Amino acid sequence: MKITRSELLDLVYRFYPRGVQKIMRIYVPPGEPVYEDTEEHRRLVEATNRGRADYPTWEAMIDRLGDRYRLQNESLHLFAGGIDPAYSARIWLTDETALSFHVSLLGPYYGIHLPGIPEEEPVAREIAQEIDATYPGYQPIPPALGNEVVPDADMDGLMMGEATIYVCLFSIVWTWVDPV
């Protein structure tokens, strides 16, 4: 089934209200909306809690991949109470270059963030096969949609108007393998 822009934006807005900045409560003037008080944030917390409960599934998959590759799990902070929209990990292809992969907790989507080097293709295929087997029905978000900026969504570490669909559905961790 083909993924649409509208479908992805509807999903983003279920968890990130339009135009509400994620700023510290102490700086918010009285009467201004605060993200942590929104229904969207409550949904994100619930999705993260479901992710914590289903963590053994993720862990088994990354253990299988970790047996073949140098893998770094970026989702351990979920156990310290962290709130994230996805499970995330990276595989080191060279000493300096990694690809990352993410399985959304918000909807049936995943992404593999490629660094653009020849060594990435066979690894990316294996990751996709593992995700497809572990999370049946999940679909990869194509770059043409995932890289689209969501102008009125605010994310930790990015200013309003900088977050992409990938970042909204997979977290700021999506950007950690971007070239500097």
Disulfide bonds with the S-S distance in Angstrom:
none
